Amino acid sequence: MISRRIILRYRGPGHVRFQLPPELVTGQAPEALMSALRKLDGVYRIRISGNKLSIRYHEAFCRFEELARGLRDIVGELERQGRFPAPVKAARRPLTARLKETTVVKWIRERVRDVRETLTAFGILARQGLKRGPKFLHDPKALAHEFANDVLVLYLIRLHWHRIVTQWIPNPIKHRYEWAAVFYMTYLLVRSRLPKK
C-alpha cells in the first residue's frame, strides 16, 4: 500500500508535514489528493511542494488522528481507483558502470592520472634538456640542479593547485603570505635561469 510509505516529518499545533512517495507527486495524483483532502472537516490549507505535503487545519474541528486516518483512507481509495501511475522500475546498470564508481577504482584512476601528468612533465623537462645540447657534457651538475628545481616547482604547483584556484585567488589579501612565497620562489627560479656573467 502506498499509504504505508507516507512519512510524518513535522507535527505542530494545526500544522503537519508529510513526505510523499513518488507515486503521489507525479501526473494527476497531486491534484486528486489535494481535492480529496480539502473535503476533510477543519482543513483550510494544503500545499504540495516536491515530495512534501503540508496541511494546515483547525484542531477544534479535526484532531491529528482523524486527519491521519482521513489521509490514509483517501490515498487507499485513490489507489483502488487506479489514479496513481505505476512506479517505473529503474533499469539495472551494468557491473562495469557500477565498478567505475567505487571508491577504490576512483582512487586508482586519480593515482594513474597523477602519474601520467608527472611523466608528461618529466618528458617536457627532458626535451628542454636535450635542446640545450652539449651543456650536459660540459656541466652535468648545473643541468641536474636545474632539472631538480623544475621538478620541485612542478610538484609544488600540482600539490597546491586546488588551494590556489579555490582559496588564494578569491582571497589574495587573506593569503598574502602564500602569494609572497610564490613571488619569491618565482624570482629565485628566474634568477637561476639568467646567464652568469
C-alpha positions as a Python dict, from the first residue, in 0.01 Angstrom:
ca = {
    (1, 'M'): (0, 0, 0),
    (2, 'I'): (120, 348, -91),
    (3, 'S'): (-12, 498, 234),
    (4, 'R'): (242, 295, 435),
    (5, 'R'): (524, 485, 263),
    (6, 'I'): (397, 827, 370),
    (7, 'I'): (630, 962, 639),
    (8, 'L'): (538, 1221, 902),
    (9, 'R'): (814, 1486, 903),
    (10, 'Y'): (664, 1754, 1127),
    (11, 'R'): (372, 1787, 1365),
    (12, 'G'): (277, 2113, 1533),
    (13, 'P'): (-43, 2280, 1654),
    (14, 'G'): (-270, 2284, 1349),
    (15, 'H'): (13, 2206, 1107),
    (16, 'V'): (162, 1880, 977),
    (17, 'R'): (411, 1794, 703),
    (18, 'F'): (444, 1457, 531),
    (19, 'Q'): (697, 1315, 290),
    (20, 'L'): (515, 1152, -1),
    (21, 'P'): (627, 857, -215),
    (22, 'P'): (693, 927, -587),
    (23, 'E'): (353, 789, -697),
    (24, 'L'): (172, 1068, -509),
    (25, 'V'): (365, 1355, -670),
    (26, 'T'): (361, 1254, -1038),
    (27, 'G'): (99, 1312, -1307),
    (28, 'Q'): (-252, 1397, -1188),
    (29, 'A'): (-201, 1240, -843),
    (30, 'P'): (-124, 1567, -654),
    (31, 'E'): (-441, 1737, -777),
    (32, 'A'): (-658, 1436, -694),
    (33, 'L'): (-502, 1411, -347),
    (34, 'M'): (-544, 1782, -270),
    (35, 'S'): (-901, 1784, -397),
    (36, 'A'): (-995, 1495, -167),
    (37, 'L'): (-811, 1643, 135),
    (38, 'R'): (-998, 1975, 103),
    (39, 'K'): (-1322, 1789, 181),
    (40, 'L'): (-1198, 1691, 530),
    (41, 'D'): (-1350, 1894, 816),
    (42, 'G'): (-1118, 2161, 955),
    (43, 'V'): (-859, 2151, 673),
    (44, 'Y'): (-811, 2502, 531),
    (45, 'R'): (-474, 2498, 352),
    (46, 'I'): (-295, 2224, 155),
    (47, 'R'): (32, 2258, -29),
    (48, 'I'): (243, 2005, -219),
    (49, 'S'): (598, 2109, -299),
    (50, 'G'): (827, 1845, -446),
    (51, 'N'): (761, 1536, -238),
    (52, 'K'): (644, 1734, 69),
    (53, 'L'): (278, 1766, 168),
    (54, 'S'): (191, 2048, 409),
    (55, 'I'): (-155, 2059, 572),
    (56, 'R'): (-293, 2331, 798),
    (57, 'Y'): (-613, 2256, 990),
    (58, 'H'): (-827, 2377, 1282),
    (59, 'E'): (-778, 2144, 1575),
    (60, 'A'): (-1123, 2233, 1710),
    (61, 'F'): (-1283, 2060, 1411),
    (62, 'C'): (-1026, 1794, 1329),
    (63, 'R'): (-778, 1612, 1553),
    (64, 'F'): (-445, 1489, 1417),
    (65, 'E'): (-552, 1125, 1444),
    (66, 'E'): (-862, 1195, 1234),
    (67, 'L'): (-654, 1382, 977),
    (68, 'A'): (-401, 1096, 951),
    (69, 'R'): (-682, 841, 921),
    (70, 'G'): (-852, 1055, 655),
    (71, 'L'): (-526, 1085, 457),
    (72, 'R'): (-478, 707, 473),
    (73, 'D'): (-834, 641, 357),
    (74, 'I'): (-807, 896, 72),
    (75, 'V'): (-481, 750, -56),
    (76, 'G'): (-622, 397, -31),
    (77, 'E'): (-937, 494, -223),
    (78, 'L'): (-738, 674, -496),
    (79, 'E'): (-508, 372, -523),
    (80, 'R'): (-806, 138, -568),
    (81, 'Q'): (-938, 368, -843),
    (82, 'G'): (-604, 342, -1022),
    (83, 'R'): (-537, 717, -1002),
    (84, 'F'): (-164, 676, -936),
    (85, 'P'): (83, 582, -1211),
    (86, 'A'): (269, 258, -1163),
    (87, 'P'): (623, 319, -1035),
    (88, 'V'): (885, 296, -1309),
    (89, 'K'): (1141, 36, -1220),
    (90, 'A'): (1490, 174, -1261),
    (91, 'A'): (1698, -13, -1513),
    (92, 'R'): (1982, -207, -1356),
    (93, 'R'): (2312, -56, -1454),
    (94, 'P'): (2589, -277, -1590),
    (95, 'L'): (2850, -412, -1350),
    (96, 'T'): (3131, -219, -1520),
    (97, 'A'): (2949, 114, -1470),
    (98, 'R'): (2891, 35, -1102),
    (99, 'L'): (3255, -70, -1053),
    (100, 'K'): (3378, 260, -1203),
    (101, 'E'): (3200, 448, -925),
    (102, 'T'): (3354, 254, -635),
    (103, 'T'): (3595, 439, -407),
    (104, 'V'): (3887, 207, -482),
    (105, 'V'): (3855, 245, -859),
    (106, 'K'): (3824, 624, -829),
    (107, 'W'): (4136, 635, -610),
    (108, 'I'): (4332, 420, -858),
    (109, 'R'): (4222, 638, -1151),
    (110, 'E'): (4334, 952, -966),
    (111, 'R'): (4675, 798, -895),
    (112, 'V'): (4711, 691, -1260),
    (113, 'R'): (4621, 1044, -1372),
    (114, 'D'): (4880, 1189, -1131),
    (115, 'V'): (5149, 953, -1262),
    (116, 'R'): (5056, 1038, -1622),
    (117, 'E'): (5079, 1412, -1550),
    (118, 'T'): (5414, 1365, -1376),
    (119, 'L'): (5554, 1164, -1667),
    (120, 'T'): (5434, 1432, -1911),
    (121, 'A'): (5609, 1699, -1703),
    (122, 'F'): (5929, 1490, -1694),
    (123, 'G'): (5908, 1449, -2071),
    (124, 'I'): (5883, 1825, -2120),
    (125, 'L'): (6180, 1883, -1892),
    (126, 'A'): (6382, 1611, -2067),
    (127, 'R'): (6311, 1763, -2411),
    (128, 'Q'): (6424, 2103, -2284),
    (129, 'G'): (6744, 1946, -2153),
    (130, 'L'): (6811, 1776, -2488),
    (131, 'K'): (6756, 2103, -2675),
    (132, 'R'): (7036, 2259, -2475),
    (133, 'G'): (7268, 2015, -2641),
    (134, 'P'): (7622, 1980, -2519),
    (135, 'K'): (7567, 2173, -2195),
    (136, 'F'): (7508, 1842, -2022),
    (137, 'L'): (7854, 1726, -2130),
    (138, 'H'): (8022, 2047, -2011),
    (139, 'D'): (7830, 2096, -1686),
    (140, 'P'): (7613, 1798, -1586),
    (141, 'K'): (7592, 1922, -1227),
    (142, 'A'): (7426, 2252, -1330),
    (143, 'L'): (7180, 2071, -1558),
    (144, 'A'): (7090, 1824, -1283),
    (145, 'H'): (7040, 2117, -1045),
    (146, 'E'): (6808, 2296, -1291),
    (147, 'F'): (6618, 1972, -1356),
    (148, 'A'): (6567, 1918, -981),
    (149, 'N'): (6443, 2277, -944),
    (150, 'D'): (6194, 2230, -1228),
    (151, 'V'): (6065, 1906, -1077),
    (152, 'L'): (6022, 2075, -737),
    (153, 'V'): (5831, 2368, -892),
    (154, 'L'): (5601, 2135, -1086),
    (155, 'Y'): (5540, 1926, -775),
    (156, 'L'): (5454, 2232, -565),
    (157, 'I'): (5215, 2364, -831),
    (158, 'R'): (5048, 2022, -858),
    (159, 'L'): (5023, 1994, -478),
    (160, 'H'): (4873, 2339, -421),
    (161, 'W'): (4669, 2383, -740),
    (162, 'H'): (4332, 2324, -574),
    (163, 'R'): (4407, 2576, -298),
    (164, 'I'): (4542, 2830, -549),
    (165, 'V'): (4219, 2818, -751),
    (166, 'T'): (3965, 2791, -468),
    (167, 'Q'): (4129, 2993, -185),
    (168, 'W'): (4431, 3202, -284),
    (169, 'I'): (4290, 3369, -598),
    (170, 'P'): (3947, 3460, -450),
    (171, 'N'): (4108, 3598, -126),
    (172, 'P'): (4453, 3738, -213),
    (173, 'I'): (4471, 3963, 96),
    (174, 'K'): (4391, 3681, 336),
    (175, 'H'): (4655, 3460, 170),
    (176, 'R'): (4915, 3737, 120),
    (177, 'Y'): (5194, 3534, 280),
    (178, 'E'): (5135, 3245, 42),
    (179, 'W'): (5144, 3488, -253),
    (180, 'A'): (5464, 3643, -116),
    (181, 'A'): (5622, 3295, -109),
    (182, 'V'): (5504, 3231, -467),
    (183, 'F'): (5654, 3558, -595),
    (184, 'Y'): (5980, 3497, -410),
    (185, 'M'): (6013, 3144, -548),
    (186, 'T'): (5936, 3274, -899),
    (187, 'Y'): (6208, 3538, -853),
    (188, 'L'): (6458, 3273, -745),
    (189, 'L'): (6365, 3049, -1039),
    (190, 'V'): (6403, 3329, -1294),
    (191, 'R'): (6728, 3443, -1134),
    (192, 'S'): (6873, 3094, -1152),
    (193, 'R'): (6800, 3084, -1526),
    (194, 'L'): (6970, 3414, -1606),
    (195, 'P'): (7306, 3366, -1776),
    (196, 'K'): (7602, 3403, -1544),
    (197, 'K'): (7847, 3685, -1627),
}
